[in-house]
């Protein structure tokens, strides 16, 4: 499969003579038709997926991708068929966390096939499509949105129980593009840390979901207390309980807390599941509980 070109381009380049109104109208009509065909293709693919869950955060640095990957691992370990879509164009860390860095998707008759990461887990990321893991995507907004729509629409997932989509941080163009494309999603999981600086942006993410008529599956408090690797005692470095209180105030579910453990970093960097035997018990149990809470939330919506 051809690598994506990360260099900047003018989205209007090659669209015809700027002074010719008929050429512009023809180009616009063609673009609209292509967008409709792309959406129809995506809707058909998503019809084979039982549950579609978006994972987002109001800001970066809260461990959203770690939660996305670990939730996907947990569901897969429970025997569910799971897809994990990394929609973060500029920081695609899911290949690293799932141990498939350097993999290439397989060309399929009508799209591209996701990369297998485990017996029941398949992954797709822009990180598979660039020439190098260190190469930035220097793209303006329209090109980013177009690439995201193509990435979302062209993956042949097949039949899945769950599709977990790791959105870019924030409530901007890219998150909006994916959320609108996956308009039938079962809901959004919001990831926050306990302190107010993160919770303020988390509230915006919840209101973003409300504005798009997307159900909020619930809120996860990540980095909720540091677990000592020696004695197992938890220390509230960033405080605890802020996400629970905020969820209650906003009228959404609280899905649970994930502790901060040094082994989580080590395992993620090695592409090992934070839900496996090598993971600290506190983190392993927390992600198992999160998976159960998510299953309960999407099967018995409030």
Steps between C-alpha positions, in 0.01 A plus 500: 500500500624849413637705791327822595683818400552706819603824327269802479278542199242753389162324524381700196800401287397338175135603534496685168518863394408730789330738260270240347173473691384188316821316589457593866137386504591171331778440750268572793233265368757226445637547852149479645429180309827345618419596859156339473648180357764497773235539771289224346805272500570584863138444604510157336820404684370626833178299456713190569619639836274448802638777722693813401666697778698824467762585763587867541640755740470874528878535491812296434721331756228327703574146379212473252688266266610280790137470607388430141759228447448341840121500460539332161741242648258432787202447271706276271621292795136446593446331165349791308606580143647849531628765260715790620515806274770758568353826366776721642685606184778693673565271794413146391620306805267200474743293284763534774258409778372193318839370387451543125737787416623469142211281388328570171128453429407251230329616182147359475262492202308806623736666746772411747512234767583582863816365663454209744641576846356204691266208447190719525648847443559688174655845466506780242704820530642775284829386653488201263471720192785750535850440368657524844378505859701821554352686204243767591183561303526865398146541376247780516146447631316398177763241411499359854123466496507334158767252610305416816179434307689275263671316786167442676313397185754274329573246774335161448441396859260220427275381782594647837345512844671830586681775311696730732606827336776704664420860403750786489500713817271800516172587331631636171487413131631144517282383789200660329581330167514152653198552725288617207621218276417241767161654562347178628758447775373355826670778691807679626730418791663810649843458661618749763748527782382607848619862506283795398726599206398177328142490627422843351586367153319175574179698549549649154541150355172392660324804356661424162335157509165651601521751213544212252225290662758235591424305817762533772592148611674645802807661654826326597737648756852407389816541712282476809764448765855368465540132591837424658662204321656383828224516761192553282386805695318767297602866531264766352763701309240682291227458764212258438126512451484810282365315197235324708373831640507662158308207344233532768474875439471448121250216534711233329630160609822461691672191359781470754855600589830378354804524730839635396753216505858502362450160338227641279758720327745213457239262362355759262843584361559129438164452332380268776144502636450683827236237570737203476680296765799739505281798589469620861191359665348840574516610135393160369196494726413861419496439124302178543244696703497774236426247225211360703366851567516586130323177399230574755466862386462427127268202545273668755501870408348746742 
